[in-house]
Amino acid sequence: MGAIDATQEPELAKRYEVKGYPTLKYFSYGGYKYDASHLRQEEQIVEFMKNPQEPPPPPPPETPWAEEESAVLHLDRETFQTTLRKKRHALVMFYAPWCGHCKNAKPEFVRAAERLSDELFLAFGAVDCTAEQALCADYGVKGYPTIKYFSFYNKLIKDYTGARQEEDFVSFMRIQMDIQKSWTESDNSLRKSNEEAGFGANVQLAYDNDFEHIVDLDNPTFVMFYASWCDHCSKVKPALSQLAARIKSSGSLVRVVAIDIADNPKVADVADIQNLPTFKLYMSGRIVTDYKGDGSYGDMLNFIKKNRLKDEL
């Protein structure tokens, strides 16, 4: 094994294309064989010299996301405004190609875009902040990924703060679609029965015009925000119904309430609902805490006990 000071032997370093330090190269009987710069630790070097083997070639460079075929629109300074002006709902990821969190979110974002690709006025977009630094700065992007929701470019802009899974992106966009649709078309006089909504008789259904009154009372109120199209919500409904029955039989003053955000956009907007189902515990009109458990009867019951007088249950 030998060492060469490239600052003292620049011609030799140039001959063997040394461009960084340290650079390790393997020679056999005076002839250059291949680079060995992957060796860094003593144990690695010892094992290598016992049985020299050419290292495998480096992996090919990643294909830029913008060159991959998908339903995501890749935007730059020239296309950003013109594209988003045509979209009632757009979710845009500002990213950097080297960002690990961005790489993890990317396939989920792409799958969500594919699922909603038939919606003419909806889009999923992406901006490479290493190439569009000024554009990203315009929207206050300081970390990656930063995800923002746009409606008709600048009619409404808000941060997306939900989880970065396919279902979360889809749920968020459907909520925005339902809010917009309900603001113009909903009629709260068309109320559903508990059976039609999929809940037991002890769950109180709330609406835009009475939700504030319900949660404003002194008694604690456990609220499930759901939508009829949400599969996971449907799976939780029986557990919530069981919880409501248990609470009523115990004589507790805790109320169990459910509200369909697709039909009640005002509440969805005020409560800033981004994922479904969402559970919140209210007291005297204020949110005490969010429930983030598994949605089972036992887990929700323990949550209620923990956040309210245990003697009541």
VOGU-3710 file (C-alpha; in Angstrom, 3 decimals, decimal comma):
1> mgaidatqep> 0,000/0,000/0,000  1,261/3,443/-0,861  0,358/7,092/-0,597  0,948/10,002/-2,969  0,706/13,699/-2,064  -1,171/15,039/-5,087  -0,065/18,583/-4,309  3,552/17,455/-4,803  2,819/15,225/-7,793  0,145/17,088/-9,805
11> elakryevkg> 1,058/15,451/-13,133  0,666/11,997/-11,643  -2,671/12,966/-10,092  -3,826/14,349/-13,433  -2,727/11,200/-15,240  -4,992/9,073/-13,038  -7,835/11,598/-13,017  -7,714/12,359/-9,306  -10,382/15,004/-8,674  -11,082/14,638/-4,965
21> yptlkyfsyg> -9,421/13,489/-1,792  -8,854/10,894/-0,660  -8,940/8,910/-3,891  -8,009/5,235/-3,680  -6,981/3,229/-6,725  -5,967/-0,401/-6,971  -2,865/-1,480/-8,960  -1,637/-4,982/-9,714  1,920/-5,635/-10,881  2,366/-1,960/-11,705
31> gykydashlr> -0,790/-1,622/-13,752  -3,885/0,345/-12,781  -6,958/-1,867/-12,369  -9,838/0,151/-10,937  -10,924/2,720/-8,381  -11,357/1,610/-4,785  -12,582/4,833/-3,237  -15,430/2,967/-1,538  -12,887/1,761/1,034  -12,774/3,992/4,100
41> qeeqivefmk> -12,368/1,833/7,212  -9,360/-0,222/8,267  -11,365/-3,453/8,276  -12,660/-2,766/4,767  -9,160/-2,202/3,396  -7,757/-5,339/5,063  -10,567/-7,537/3,718  -10,224/-6,028/0,263  -6,468/-6,695/0,083  -7,040/-10,326/1,030
51> npqepppppp> -9,174/-10,793/-2,062  -9,303/-7,736/-4,345  -12,553/-7,488/-6,265  -13,690/-4,716/-8,549  -16,582/-2,856/-6,883  -19,965/-2,906/-8,636  -20,698/0,067/-10,886  -22,484/2,982/-9,244  -26,263/3,072/-9,650  -27,544/5,144/-12,574
61> petpwaeees> -28,572/8,690/-11,702  -32,204/9,135/-10,672  -34,576/10,204/-13,395  -35,802/13,722/-12,622  -39,362/13,642/-11,352  -40,426/16,030/-14,098  -39,356/13,459/-16,697  -41,434/10,665/-15,173  -44,879/10,065/-16,625  -47,606/10,709/-14,031
71> avlhldretf> -50,733/12,738/-13,353  -48,712/15,340/-11,442  -48,193/18,634/-13,287  -44,647/19,989/-13,044  -44,751/23,740/-12,805  -42,254/26,537/-13,303  -42,368/30,322/-13,315  -43,939/30,409/-16,782  -46,623/27,774/-16,224  -47,483/28,195/-12,528
81> qttlrkkrha> -50,005/31,027/-12,773  -51,571/30,073/-16,090  -52,101/26,482/-14,970  -53,489/27,190/-11,513  -55,879/29,891/-12,757  -57,792/27,106/-14,522  -58,001/24,846/-11,426  -60,621/25,234/-8,720  -58,611/22,893/-6,515  -54,845/22,396/-6,746
91> lvmfyapwcg> -52,428/20,808/-4,297  -48,815/21,761/-5,000  -45,702/20,173/-3,521  -42,641/22,418/-3,373  -39,696/20,008/-3,164  -35,977/19,458/-3,604  -34,704/16,366/-5,475  -32,225/15,495/-2,687  -34,827/15,720/0,107  -35,507/12,359/1,761
101> hcknakpefv> -38,955/13,361/3,055  -39,849/14,511/-0,449  -38,806/11,154/-1,899  -40,984/9,364/0,655  -43,997/11,563/-0,079  -43,589/11,505/-3,845  -45,122/8,062/-4,645  -48,056/8,751/-2,302  -48,623/12,138/-3,958  -48,452/10,572/-7,425
111> raaerlsdel> -50,952/7,839/-6,546  -53,345/10,421/-5,111  -53,053/12,439/-8,322  -53,835/9,328/-10,372  -56,947/8,584/-8,307  -58,368/12,050/-8,885  -57,101/12,528/-12,431  -60,635/12,453/-13,881  -61,574/15,664/-12,040  -61,298/18,348/-14,720
121> flafgavdct> -60,871/21,327/-12,382  -58,559/19,617/-9,909  -54,790/19,203/-10,141  -51,777/17,966/-8,251  -48,665/19,979/-9,015  -44,972/19,956/-8,146  -42,271/22,642/-8,159  -38,554/21,815/-8,007  -37,198/24,513/-5,716  -33,603/23,890/-6,777
131> aeqalcadyg> -34,598/25,005/-10,274  -37,300/27,528/-9,307  -35,797/29,294/-6,306  -37,561/32,609/-6,905  -40,969/30,968/-7,308  -40,534/29,006/-4,086  -39,385/32,132/-2,262  -42,554/33,921/-3,416  -44,585/31,412/-1,385  -42,375/31,422/1,685
141> vkgyptikyf> -40,968/27,939/1,174  -38,279/27,335/3,790  -38,338/23,570/4,163  -39,100/20,522/2,068  -41,548/19,341/1,200  -43,860/22,328/1,610  -47,360/21,568/0,340  -49,945/24,260/-0,367  -53,536/24,308/-1,558  -54,576/26,804/-4,243
151> sfynklikdy> -58,029/27,663/-5,567  -58,019/29,457/-8,917  -54,377/30,441/-8,358  -54,825/33,148/-5,721  -58,510/33,126/-4,722  -57,559/30,954/-1,759  -54,125/29,753/-0,640  -53,522/27,704/2,489  -50,914/25,350/3,848  -51,508/21,613/3,791
161> tgarqeedfv> -50,516/20,254/7,196  -51,943/16,749/7,022  -50,163/13,425/6,754  -48,339/12,536/3,544  -50,046/9,297/2,596  -52,106/8,722/-0,542  -55,370/8,474/1,372  -54,654/11,690/3,276  -54,025/13,670/0,083  -57,166/12,261/-1,542
171> sfmriqmdiq> -59,254/12,897/1,567  -58,047/16,495/1,809  -58,888/17,250/-1,816  -62,299/15,635/-1,571  -63,014/17,741/1,481  -62,154/20,890/-0,490  -64,423/19,738/-3,317  -67,259/19,010/-0,907  -66,867/22,358/0,844  -67,063/24,256/-2,437
181> kswtesdnsl> -69,986/22,198/-3,677  -71,889/22,431/-0,427  -71,445/26,197/-0,136  -73,352/26,582/-3,379  -75,698/23,592/-3,340  -76,233/22,293/0,192  -79,606/22,492/1,879  -79,460/21,714/5,567  -83,220/21,239/5,639  -82,572/17,848/4,021
191> rksneeagfg> -81,518/16,147/7,214  -80,678/12,481/7,473  -81,943/10,075/10,065  -79,366/8,313/12,233  -80,065/5,108/10,338  -79,522/6,806/6,976  -76,268/8,311/8,267  -75,108/4,935/9,556  -75,143/5,709/13,297  -76,973/4,336/16,296
201> anvqlaydnd> -79,834/6,243/17,893  -77,678/7,717/20,681  -75,338/9,631/18,361  -76,497/13,219/17,876  -76,223/14,453/14,289  -75,166/18,091/13,913  -75,422/20,578/11,053  -74,056/23,964/10,060  -76,983/25,768/11,640  -76,813/24,091/15,077
211> fehivdldnp> -73,236/22,860/15,555  -72,052/26,006/17,349  -74,990/25,816/19,780  -74,342/22,123/20,503  -70,651/22,502/21,346  -71,181/25,794/23,162  -72,917/24,119/26,098  -71,040/23,383/29,324  -71,229/19,627/28,896  -68,282/17,976/27,114
221> tfvmfyaswc> -68,994/17,040/23,502  -67,090/14,360/21,590  -67,410/15,102/17,858  -66,682/12,887/14,865  -66,216/14,737/11,573  -66,901/12,364/8,682  -68,086/12,119/5,066  -70,325/9,578/3,423  -67,639/8,694/0,857  -64,984/8,010/3,511
231> dhcskvkpal> -64,512/4,239/3,891  -62,536/4,502/7,113  -65,298/6,671/8,596  -67,838/3,949/7,863  -65,704/1,412/9,714  -65,613/3,621/12,820  -69,357/4,386/12,943  -70,344/1,185/14,842  -67,714/1,858/17,533  -68,896/5,461/17,923
241> sqlaarikss> -72,500/4,245/18,180  -71,484/1,746/20,864  -69,656/4,509/22,731  -72,742/6,757/22,614  -74,943/3,951/23,952  -72,528/3,253/26,809  -72,346/6,930/27,759  -76,128/7,299/27,757  -76,668/4,172/29,866  -74,171/5,449/32,420
251> gslvrvvaid> -76,057/8,702/32,869  -73,047/10,746/31,834  -73,532/14,279/30,538  -70,948/13,727/27,774  -72,525/13,961/24,329  -71,415/12,066/21,238  -71,953/14,041/18,042  -71,301/13,351/14,360  -71,300/15,837/11,494  -70,970/15,151/7,764
261> iadnpkvadv> -68,533/17,786/6,497  -69,593/17,132/2,889  -73,037/18,571/3,705  -71,866/21,136/6,251  -69,041/23,211/4,756  -69,165/26,047/7,278  -68,282/23,763/10,179  -65,642/21,977/8,097  -64,027/25,306/7,294  -64,133/26,679/10,854
271> adiqnlptfk> -62,799/23,436/12,333  -60,090/23,282/9,627  -60,784/19,627/8,843  -58,097/18,186/6,569  -58,335/14,440/7,184  -61,179/12,054/7,841  -62,342/10,893/10,195  -61,318/13,634/12,633  -62,338/13,579/16,304  -62,364/16,550/18,670
281> lymsgrivtd> -63,468/17,008/22,267  -65,247/20,326/22,907  -66,179/22,085/26,146  -68,034/25,399/26,317  -67,435/26,074/22,638  -63,700/25,428/22,762  -61,637/22,489/21,593  -60,191/20,719/24,631  -58,107/18,235/22,689  -58,041/16,072/19,560
291> ykgdgsygdm> -58,487/12,317/19,663  -55,854/10,516/17,569  -56,398/6,906/18,622  -57,290/3,829/16,610  -61,048/4,490/16,512  -62,024/1,388/18,472  -64,754/1,448/21,110  -62,352/0,710/23,954  -59,798/3,277/22,895  -62,391/6,040/22,509
301> lnfikknrlk> -63,940/5,139/25,877  -60,536/5,377/27,562  -60,006/8,740/25,888  -63,301/10,048/27,265  -62,458/8,752/30,748  -59,038/10,335/30,626  -60,353/13,741/29,608  -63,538/13,842/31,698  -64,640/12,903/35,242  -64,011/9,164/35,465
311> del> -66,914/8,728/37,909  -69,350/9,603/35,125  -68,516/6,433/33,225
//
